[in-house]
Amino acid sequence: MIPLRFIRENTEKVKNGLIARGGRYLPVLEKILELDKEYRDISTEIESLRHQVNINSEKIAEVKRAAKEATEEDKPEITRLVAETKEIKEKIKQQEQKLEKIKSEIELNLYSLPNIPDDDVPIGSSENDNVIVKLHDNLIREYNFTPRDHQEIGELLDILDFKIASKLAGTRFAVYKGLGAKLERALINFMLDLHVKKHNYVEIYPPFLAKSEMLFNSGQLPKFENELYKCRDDDFYLIPTAEVSLVNLHAGEILDGKELPKKYVAYTACFRREAGSYGKDTRGLIRNHQFDKVELVIYSLPEESDKMLEVLVGDAEDVLRELELPYRVVKLCTYELGFASAKTYDLEVWMPGEKRWREISSCSNCKDFQSRRNNNKVKYAKNGKYFTDYVHILNGSGLAIGRTLAAILENYQDENGNVKIPEKLIPYMGVEYIRREEIIKC
């Protein structure tokens, strides 16, 4: 959340940041500025009314002090002042109630305002303005056949079943079968082990449900409520990402700067309605309502969060390097930034069956945007002095499991539809290939 004081003191900076994002949030900013002016005008009026109450109280006291008992001539004046003071106090009460209403409306609009892009984020109006900063395409394989996409391979090998999934839950779900289910589980365990043992993350296994307050804190509410699955009878939502849980682990706490950075990793299922993507990416595992993901979150000192973003990206990249998948790193332009992000790098994996790059991880520095919402601070020493500030929080996928499985099927396929298992996954799978003939025999 952008603090109101910052908006007051840096209106043009905030406005330019929102213009760089495409301008679609400018009406929210204008509403905040309008409400803030009204709030301050009413506050000034209340102070003036309180001052008048004090003046009237002093006058009444003076009249009463002038004589032990007020004369008949004084009594009407006292009565008038008392009545006037009562009327003013009632008006103050009404204006204070109005002030609370405006304050709540300002807060709601502040919740609806996205983060401001960093200065080095490329300005752009579409994904075409994203900037490729790394390209690891040396592993793109040459095929002497036309590569299949992952849905065709999965159905051919009988390890993915979308018809049964549709019968059970409707479209945009998948059933993993046999070695398909084992490959999904192998990827989860491989990624968790890599991030815990090599990258020093602490593993968390959180609930798959979260209270609405937690989603406000992380930035999913109120803006993206139509993308969430809400429980009918309780204040719970199915989490769209483990980010929701991980960024709230220390909500309301003051962390010790000596303990930062804190690095957390979590596997969860994720649930998204995909309400705005009708007709888009309907095949396979790319955009389902339920999917598995390993999420990374880092708590950082404010001055170190830019450096920690590079660490986060490197940790996510390491999964792709270990699996020997061709990928690239893209710096997102202002228009493509996520709601809470000040700066984001996407990792995209090559999908030969689709002949395109697909996002497989999004790594973002949200700075103090989320920690201001959940009141999460850090106390740290700098140049012999102690400071208390909002902690910076970063998040990224490490990685999206279904998309990684899809990338393996497409990149490791042969002309018969068999799939070789990446070397680093063999200990988790216990087999080196997923073969059609072996499955047919079973």
C-alpha positions as CSV (number, residue, x, y, z in Angstrom):
1,M,0.0,0.0,0.0
2,I,1.3,3.5,-0.9
3,P,1.0,5.7,2.3
4,L,-1.3,8.7,2.0
5,R,1.4,11.0,3.2
6,F,3.7,9.9,0.4
7,I,0.9,10.6,-2.1
8,R,0.4,14.1,-0.7
9,E,4.1,14.9,-0.8
10,N,4.8,13.1,-4.1
11,T,1.6,13.5,-6.1
12,E,3.3,13.9,-9.5
13,K,5.7,11.0,-8.9
14,V,2.7,8.7,-8.1
15,K,0.7,10.1,-11.0
16,N,3.6,9.5,-13.5
17,G,4.1,6.0,-12.1
18,L,0.4,5.2,-12.7
19,I,0.6,6.7,-16.2
20,A,3.6,4.4,-16.9
21,R,1.3,1.5,-15.8
22,G,-1.1,2.5,-18.5
23,G,-3.2,5.1,-16.7
24,R,-6.0,2.7,-15.7
25,Y,-5.5,3.5,-12.0
26,L,-5.5,7.3,-12.4
27,P,-9.2,7.6,-11.4
28,V,-8.4,5.8,-8.1
29,L,-5.7,8.4,-7.4
30,E,-8.0,11.3,-8.3
31,K,-10.6,9.9,-6.0
32,I,-8.0,9.6,-3.1
33,L,-6.9,13.2,-3.6
34,E,-10.5,14.4,-3.7
35,L,-11.4,12.5,-0.5
36,D,-8.2,13.6,1.2
37,K,-9.0,17.3,0.5
38,E,-12.5,16.8,1.9
39,Y,-11.0,15.0,4.9
40,R,-8.6,17.9,5.6
41,D,-11.3,20.5,5.1
42,I,-13.6,18.8,7.6
43,S,-10.8,18.3,10.0
44,T,-10.1,22.1,9.9
45,E,-13.8,22.8,10.4
46,I,-13.9,20.5,13.4
47,E,-10.8,22.2,15.0
48,S,-12.6,25.5,14.5
49,L,-15.8,24.2,16.1
50,R,-13.8,22.8,19.1
51,H,-12.1,26.2,19.5
52,Q,-15.6,27.8,19.6
53,V,-16.7,25.3,22.3
54,N,-13.7,26.3,24.4
55,I,-14.5,30.0,23.9
56,N,-18.1,29.5,25.0
57,S,-17.1,27.4,28.0
58,E,-14.7,30.2,29.1
59,K,-17.5,32.8,28.7
60,I,-19.9,30.7,30.7
61,A,-17.3,30.2,33.4
62,E,-16.6,34.0,33.5
63,V,-20.3,34.9,33.9
64,K,-20.6,32.4,36.8
65,R,-17.4,33.6,38.4
66,A,-18.6,37.2,38.3
67,A,-21.2,36.4,41.0
68,K,-21.9,33.5,43.3
69,E,-25.2,33.4,41.7
70,A,-26.0,34.6,38.2
71,T,-28.5,37.5,38.0
72,E,-31.7,37.2,36.1
73,E,-30.0,39.4,33.4
74,D,-27.1,36.9,33.1
75,K,-29.2,33.8,32.9
76,P,-30.5,34.2,29.3
77,E,-26.9,34.7,28.1
78,I,-25.7,31.6,29.9
79,T,-28.7,29.7,28.5
80,R,-27.9,30.9,25.0
81,L,-24.2,29.9,25.3
82,V,-25.1,26.5,26.7
83,A,-27.6,25.8,23.9
84,E,-25.1,27.1,21.3
85,T,-22.3,24.9,22.7
86,K,-24.6,21.9,22.7
87,E,-25.4,22.5,19.1
88,I,-21.8,22.9,18.2
89,K,-20.9,19.6,19.9
90,E,-23.6,17.8,18.0
91,K,-22.2,19.2,14.8
92,I,-18.7,18.1,15.8
93,K,-20.1,14.6,16.4
94,Q,-21.8,14.5,13.0
95,Q,-18.6,15.8,11.2
96,E,-16.5,13.2,13.1
97,Q,-18.8,10.5,11.9
98,K,-18.4,11.9,8.3
99,L,-14.7,11.9,8.8
100,E,-14.6,8.2,9.8
101,K,-16.6,7.4,6.7
102,I,-14.2,9.3,4.5
103,K,-11.2,7.8,6.2
104,S,-12.6,4.3,5.4
105,E,-13.3,5.2,1.8
106,I,-9.7,6.6,1.5
107,E,-8.3,3.4,2.9
108,L,-10.4,1.2,0.5
109,N,-9.1,3.3,-2.4
110,L,-5.5,3.1,-1.1
111,Y,-5.9,-0.7,-1.1
112,S,-7.0,-0.5,-4.8
113,L,-3.9,1.5,-5.8
114,P,-1.0,-0.6,-7.2
115,N,2.7,-0.2,-6.4
116,I,4.8,2.5,-8.1
117,P,7.3,1.1,-10.7
118,D,11.0,1.4,-9.9
119,D,12.8,4.0,-12.1
120,D,14.7,1.3,-14.0
121,V,11.6,-0.6,-15.1
122,P,11.2,-0.2,-18.8
123,I,8.2,1.9,-19.8
124,G,5.8,0.1,-22.1
125,S,2.2,-0.6,-23.0
126,S,2.3,-4.4,-23.8
127,E,4.4,-7.5,-23.4
128,N,6.2,-6.5,-26.6
129,D,8.0,-3.8,-24.5
130,N,9.4,-6.3,-22.0
131,V,13.2,-6.6,-22.2
132,I,15.1,-9.8,-22.5
133,V,18.0,-9.7,-20.1
134,K,19.3,-13.3,-20.3
135,L,18.9,-15.9,-23.0
136,H,19.8,-19.6,-22.3
137,D,18.8,-21.1,-25.7
138,N,21.8,-23.4,-26.2
139,L,19.7,-26.3,-24.9
140,I,16.9,-25.8,-27.5
141,R,16.9,-29.2,-29.2
142,E,16.7,-30.0,-32.9
143,Y,14.0,-32.5,-33.9
144,N,13.8,-34.6,-37.0
145,F,10.0,-34.8,-36.5
146,T,7.2,-32.3,-35.6
147,P,7.2,-31.9,-31.8
148,R,3.9,-32.6,-30.1
149,D,2.5,-30.3,-27.4
150,H,2.4,-31.5,-23.8
151,Q,-1.4,-32.3,-23.9
152,E,-1.0,-34.6,-26.9
153,I,2.1,-36.3,-25.3
154,G,0.3,-36.7,-21.9
155,E,-2.8,-38.3,-23.5
156,L,-0.6,-40.5,-25.7
157,L,1.3,-41.8,-22.7
158,D,-1.9,-42.0,-20.6
159,I,-0.4,-39.9,-17.9
160,L,-2.7,-36.9,-18.2
161,D,-6.5,-37.2,-18.5
162,F,-8.5,-34.0,-19.2
163,K,-11.8,-35.9,-20.0
164,I,-12.0,-37.5,-16.6
165,A,-11.0,-34.1,-15.0
166,S,-13.9,-32.4,-16.9
167,K,-16.3,-35.1,-15.6
168,L,-15.1,-34.6,-12.1
169,A,-14.8,-30.8,-11.9
170,G,-15.4,-29.2,-15.3
171,T,-13.0,-27.6,-17.8
172,R,-9.5,-26.3,-16.9
173,F,-8.7,-29.1,-14.6
174,A,-6.3,-32.1,-15.1
175,V,-6.1,-35.6,-13.7
176,Y,-2.5,-36.9,-13.4
177,K,-2.2,-40.7,-13.8
178,G,0.5,-43.2,-13.0
179,L,3.9,-41.9,-13.9
180,G,2.3,-38.5,-14.6
181,A,1.3,-38.2,-11.0
182,K,4.7,-39.5,-9.9
183,L,6.4,-36.9,-12.1
184,E,4.4,-34.1,-10.5
185,R,5.3,-35.3,-7.0
186,A,9.0,-35.8,-8.1
187,L,9.1,-32.2,-9.3
188,I,7.7,-30.9,-6.0
189,N,10.2,-32.8,-3.9
190,F,13.1,-32.0,-6.2
191,M,12.3,-28.2,-6.0
192,L,11.8,-28.2,-2.3
193,D,15.1,-30.1,-1.7
194,L,17.0,-27.8,-4.0
195,H,15.7,-24.6,-2.3
196,V,16.1,-25.9,1.2
197,K,19.5,-27.7,0.9
198,K,21.3,-25.5,-1.7
199,H,19.6,-22.1,-1.4
200,N,19.0,-22.2,2.4
201,Y,15.2,-21.5,2.4
202,V,13.1,-22.6,5.4
203,E,10.3,-25.0,4.2
204,I,6.7,-24.1,5.2
205,Y,3.6,-26.1,4.7
206,P,0.7,-23.6,5.1
207,P,-3.0,-24.1,5.0
208,F,-4.6,-23.9,1.6
209,L,-7.2,-21.5,3.0
210,A,-6.6,-18.0,4.2
211,K,-8.7,-15.3,5.9
212,S,-9.8,-12.3,3.9
213,E,-7.4,-10.1,5.9
214,M,-4.5,-12.0,4.7
215,L,-5.5,-11.5,1.1
216,F,-5.9,-7.7,1.7
217,N,-2.4,-7.7,3.1
218,S,-0.8,-9.5,0.2
219,G,-2.7,-7.4,-2.4
220,Q,-5.2,-9.9,-3.8
221,L,-8.1,-8.1,-2.2
222,P,-10.1,-6.0,-3.0
223,K,-8.9,-5.6,-6.6
224,F,-8.9,-9.3,-7.6
225,E,-11.8,-10.8,-5.7
226,N,-13.4,-12.1,-8.9
227,E,-10.4,-14.2,-9.4
228,L,-10.7,-16.0,-6.0
229,Y,-12.7,-18.9,-4.8
230,K,-14.5,-17.9,-1.6
231,C,-16.0,-20.2,1.0
232,R,-19.8,-19.6,1.3
233,D,-20.2,-19.8,5.0
234,D,-16.8,-18.7,6.4
235,D,-14.3,-15.9,6.0
236,F,-12.0,-18.1,4.0
237,Y,-10.6,-18.1,0.5
238,L,-8.8,-20.8,-1.3
239,I,-5.3,-19.4,-1.8
240,P,-4.3,-18.4,-5.3
241,T,-0.7,-18.7,-4.4
242,A,1.4,-19.6,-1.3
243,E,2.6,-16.0,-1.5
244,V,-0.5,-15.1,0.5
245,S,0.5,-17.3,3.4
246,L,4.2,-16.6,3.3
247,V,4.0,-12.8,3.3
248,N,1.8,-12.9,6.3
249,L,4.0,-15.2,8.4
250,H,5.3,-12.2,10.4
251,A,2.2,-9.9,10.1
252,G,2.2,-7.4,13.0
253,E,5.7,-8.2,14.0
254,I,8.9,-6.2,14.3
255,L,11.8,-8.3,13.0
256,D,15.4,-8.2,14.1
257,G,17.5,-6.8,11.3
258,K,20.3,-9.2,12.2
259,E,18.0,-12.1,11.2
260,L,17.4,-10.9,7.7
261,P,17.2,-12.0,5.0
262,K,14.6,-14.6,5.9
263,K,14.0,-17.0,3.1
264,Y,10.9,-19.2,2.9
265,V,9.7,-21.9,0.5
266,A,6.4,-23.6,0.3
267,Y,4.6,-26.1,-1.9
268,T,0.9,-25.6,-2.1
269,A,-2.0,-26.3,-4.5
270,C,-3.2,-23.0,-5.9
271,F,-6.7,-22.0,-7.0
272,R,-7.7,-19.3,-9.5
273,R,-11.0,-18.7,-11.3
274,E,-9.2,-17.3,-14.3
275,A,-12.3,-15.1,-14.8
276,G,-10.7,-12.8,-17.3
277,S,-9.1,-15.4,-19.5
278,Y,-12.1,-16.9,-21.3
279,G,-10.9,-18.7,-24.4
280,K,-7.2,-18.2,-23.6
281,D,-4.8,-21.1,-23.2
282,T,-7.5,-23.7,-22.9
283,R,-5.3,-26.6,-23.8
284,G,-3.3,-28.6,-21.3
285,L,-1.8,-27.5,-18.1
286,I,-1.0,-23.8,-18.8
287,R,-4.0,-22.0,-17.3
288,N,-5.9,-24.3,-15.0
289,H,-8.2,-23.5,-12.0
290,Q,-6.1,-25.7,-9.8
291,F,-2.4,-26.2,-10.1
292,D,0.7,-26.9,-7.9
293,K,3.4,-24.4,-7.3
294,V,6.6,-24.1,-5.2
295,E,6.7,-20.5,-3.9
296,L,9.7,-18.5,-2.7
297,V,9.4,-15.5,-0.4
298,I,12.3,-13.3,1.0
299,Y,12.1,-10.8,3.8
300,S,14.8,-8.2,3.3
301,L,16.3,-5.0,4.8
302,P,15.0,-2.1,2.7
303,E,18.5,-1.2,1.4
304,E,19.2,-4.8,0.3
305,S,16.0,-5.7,-1.5
306,D,17.3,-4.8,-5.0
307,K,20.2,-7.2,-4.4
308,M,17.9,-9.9,-3.0
309,L,15.7,-9.7,-6.1
310,E,18.8,-10.9,-8.1
311,V,19.3,-13.7,-5.6
312,L,15.6,-14.7,-5.9
313,V,15.8,-14.8,-9.7
314,G,19.0,-16.8,-9.5
315,D,17.4,-19.4,-7.2
316,A,14.5,-19.8,-9.5
317,E,16.8,-20.0,-12.6
318,D,18.7,-22.8,-10.8
319,V,15.7,-25.1,-11.1
320,L,15.7,-24.7,-14.9
321,R,19.5,-25.1,-15.1
322,E,19.4,-28.3,-13.1
323,L,16.6,-29.7,-15.3
324,E,18.5,-28.6,-18.4
325,L,15.6,-26.7,-19.9
326,P,16.1,-23.8,-22.3
327,Y,14.9,-20.5,-20.8
328,R,15.2,-16.8,-20.8
329,V,14.8,-14.0,-18.2
330,V,12.7,-11.0,-19.1
331,K,12.4,-7.7,-17.3
332,L,8.7,-6.7,-17.4
333,C,7.7,-3.3,-18.6
334,T,5.5,-0.9,-16.5
335,Y,2.2,-2.1,-18.0
336,E,2.9,-5.7,-17.4
337,L,3.9,-5.4,-13.7
338,G,1.8,-7.2,-11.1
339,F,-0.4,-5.2,-8.8
340,A,2.0,-5.3,-5.8
341,S,5.3,-5.3,-7.7
342,A,7.8,-2.4,-8.1
343,K,10.0,-4.5,-10.3
344,T,9.6,-8.0,-11.9
345,Y,11.6,-10.5,-13.8
346,D,9.8,-13.3,-15.6
347,L,11.5,-16.6,-16.3
348,E,10.2,-18.1,-19.6
349,V,10.8,-21.7,-20.7
350,W,10.9,-22.8,-24.4
351,M,8.0,-25.0,-25.4
352,P,8.9,-26.7,-28.7
353,G,5.4,-28.2,-29.1
354,E,3.9,-24.8,-29.0
355,K,6.9,-23.1,-30.6
356,R,6.8,-20.3,-28.1
357,W,8.2,-19.1,-24.8
358,R,6.0,-19.6,-21.7
359,E,6.2,-17.9,-18.3
360,I,7.2,-20.4,-15.7
361,S,8.2,-18.0,-12.8
362,S,7.6,-14.4,-11.9
363,C,10.0,-12.9,-9.4
364,S,9.0,-9.6,-7.9
365,N,10.3,-7.0,-5.4
366,C,7.2,-5.6,-3.7
367,K,9.3,-3.5,-1.4
368,D,7.2,-2.2,1.5
369,F,3.9,-2.4,-0.4
370,Q,2.7,-5.6,1.5
371,S,4.5,-4.9,4.8
372,R,2.6,-1.6,5.2
373,R,-0.6,-3.5,4.8
374,N,0.2,-6.2,7.4
375,N,2.2,-3.8,9.7
376,N,5.4,-5.9,9.4
377,K,8.5,-3.9,10.4
378,V,12.2,-4.4,11.0
379,K,14.6,-2.9,13.6
380,Y,18.2,-2.6,12.4
381,A,21.4,-0.7,13.0
382,K,23.1,1.6,10.5
383,N,26.1,3.8,11.1
384,G,25.7,3.3,14.9
385,K,22.1,4.3,15.0
386,Y,19.0,2.1,15.2
387,F,16.1,2.5,12.7
388,T,12.6,0.9,12.6
389,D,11.2,0.7,9.1
390,Y,8.8,-1.5,7.1
391,V,10.5,-4.7,5.9
392,H,10.8,-5.3,2.2
393,I,9.2,-8.5,0.8
394,L,10.0,-10.3,-2.4
395,N,8.2,-13.3,-4.0
396,G,8.7,-15.7,-6.9
397,S,7.7,-19.0,-8.2
398,G,10.4,-21.6,-7.8
399,L,8.7,-23.0,-10.0
400,A,5.1,-23.5,-11.3
401,I,4.9,-27.4,-11.2
402,G,2.4,-28.0,-14.0
403,R,4.2,-25.8,-16.4
404,T,7.5,-27.4,-15.6
405,L,6.0,-30.8,-16.2
406,A,4.6,-29.6,-19.5
407,A,8.1,-28.2,-20.5
408,I,9.7,-31.6,-19.7
409,L,7.2,-33.5,-21.8
410,E,7.8,-31.2,-24.7
411,N,11.6,-30.7,-24.5
412,Y,12.4,-34.4,-23.7
413,Q,10.1,-36.1,-26.1
414,D,11.1,-38.4,-28.9
415,E,9.4,-39.2,-32.3
416,N,7.4,-42.0,-30.7
417,G,6.0,-39.9,-27.9
418,N,8.3,-41.3,-25.2
419,V,9.8,-38.9,-22.7
420,K,13.2,-39.0,-21.2
421,I,13.4,-38.1,-17.5
422,P,15.9,-35.2,-16.8
423,E,19.0,-36.6,-15.0
424,K,18.4,-34.8,-11.7
425,L,14.8,-36.2,-11.5
426,I,15.8,-39.8,-12.0
427,P,16.4,-40.5,-8.3
428,Y,13.0,-39.1,-7.5
429,M,11.3,-41.0,-10.3
430,G,13.1,-44.4,-10.2
431,V,12.8,-44.6,-14.0
432,E,14.7,-43.0,-16.9
433,Y,11.9,-42.9,-19.4
434,I,8.2,-42.7,-19.6
435,R,7.5,-45.1,-22.6
436,R,4.3,-45.8,-24.5
437,E,5.0,-49.5,-24.8
438,E,5.6,-49.9,-21.0
439,I,2.4,-48.2,-20.2
440,I,0.5,-50.3,-22.8
441,K,1.9,-53.4,-21.2
442,C,0.7,-52.3,-17.8
